[in-house]
Amino acid sequence: MGKKIMILSGSPRKNGNTNTVVKWFVEGCKNTEADVEQIDAARLKSKNNGCIACLGCQKSDRYECAVDDEIKPVLARMPEKDVVVFATPVYFFGPSAQLKLLIDRMYSLIKFDPAAGGYSHNLGHLKWGLIATAGGDINPGLSLVEQVFKTSVGFIGSELESLLIPFASMYNDDIKQNAELRERAMAFGRKLSATE
């Protein structure tokens, strides 16, 4: 059986550039018989606007969010996967707010021990990926978004693989006919879903 992959797409535009690239990425994963779960993070219903620092997750011995809504089970399934891929357009030099809301709730997947100054988690086995599209060039937007994800993934002791797509303006559909980009996205899917 192939790898278990979760894709968290934070684009509010269902047929936009980011989701077009995600579709191609999934095609590449299917070539390796990966088990792909796509999450439309932009449409998950959340009780709050992100993490509210209730610390319920830290008072429990389980790696889960204490807030019971549509984001909670998505977070709970993350450690069961082999690969987690974030997909986002660049909005004002950062990831979409819809994806950031879910990312902030990932705090619940880490247990902090202030007395000892340490932390633990069960995410060390995961490979992490990023698909990001932007209307502009690599700098500054795409590189800033990539750095946010590299820092987060680095915090848990892992590395990030990225597919950055510049000049993918939401004001035109040019990339939908871009055969070279389609092949790059499919190759990225094959790479992240390949069994060692």
Secondary structure in CASP SS format (residue, H / E / C, confidence):
PFRMAT SS
TARGET T0000
AUTHOR 0000-0000-0000
METHOD secondary structure of the structure
MODEL  1
M C 1.00
G C 1.00
K C 1.00
K E 1.00
I E 1.00
M E 1.00
I E 1.00
L E 1.00
S E 1.00
G C 1.00
S C 1.00
P C 1.00
R C 1.00
K C 1.00
N C 1.00
G C 1.00
N H 1.00
T H 1.00
N H 1.00
T H 1.00
V H 1.00
V H 1.00
K H 1.00
W H 1.00
F H 1.00
V H 1.00
E H 1.00
G H 1.00
C H 1.00
K H 1.00
N C 1.00
T C 1.00
E C 1.00
A C 1.00
D E 1.00
V E 1.00
E E 1.00
Q E 1.00
I E 1.00
D E 1.00
A H 1.00
A H 1.00
R H 1.00
L C 1.00
K C 1.00
S C 1.00
K C 1.00
N C 1.00
N C 1.00
G C 1.00
C C 1.00
I C 1.00
A C 1.00
C C 1.00
L C 1.00
G H 1.00
C H 1.00
Q H 1.00
K H 1.00
S C 1.00
D C 1.00
R C 1.00
Y C 1.00
E C 1.00
C C 1.00
A C 1.00
V C 1.00
D C 1.00
D C 1.00
E C 1.00
I H 1.00
K H 1.00
P H 1.00
V H 1.00
L H 1.00
A H 1.00
R H 1.00
M H 1.00
P H 1.00
E H 1.00
K C 1.00
D C 1.00
V E 1.00
V E 1.00
V E 1.00
F E 1.00
A E 1.00
T E 1.00
P E 1.00
V C 1.00
Y E 1.00
F C 1.00
F C 1.00
G E 1.00
P C 1.00
S C 1.00
A H 1.00
Q H 1.00
L H 1.00
K H 1.00
L H 1.00
L H 1.00
I H 1.00
D H 1.00
R H 1.00
M H 1.00
Y H 1.00
S H 1.00
L H 1.00
I E 1.00
K E 1.00
F E 1.00
D E 1.00
P C 1.00
A C 1.00
A C 1.00
G C 1.00
G E 1.00
Y E 1.00
S E 1.00
H E 1.00
N C 1.00
L C 1.00
G C 1.00
H C 1.00
L C 1.00
K E 1.00
W E 1.00
G E 1.00
L E 1.00
I E 1.00
A E 1.00
T E 1.00
A C 1.00
G C 1.00
G C 1.00
D C 1.00
I H 1.00
N H 1.00
P H 1.00
G H 1.00
L H 1.00
S H 1.00
L H 1.00
V H 1.00
E H 1.00
Q H 1.00
V H 1.00
F H 1.00
K H 1.00
T H 1.00
S H 1.00
V H 1.00
G H 1.00
F H 1.00
I C 1.00
G C 1.00
S C 1.00
E C 1.00
L E 1.00
E E 1.00
S E 1.00
L E 1.00
L E 1.00
I E 1.00
P C 1.00
F C 1.00
A C 1.00
S C 1.00
M C 1.00
Y C 1.00
N C 1.00
D C 1.00
D H 1.00
I H 1.00
K H 1.00
Q H 1.00
N C 1.00
A H 1.00
E H 1.00
L H 1.00
R H 1.00
E H 1.00
R H 1.00
A H 1.00
M H 1.00
A H 1.00
F H 1.00
G H 1.00
R H 1.00
K H 1.00
L H 1.00
S H 1.00
A C 1.00
T C 1.00
E C 1.00
END
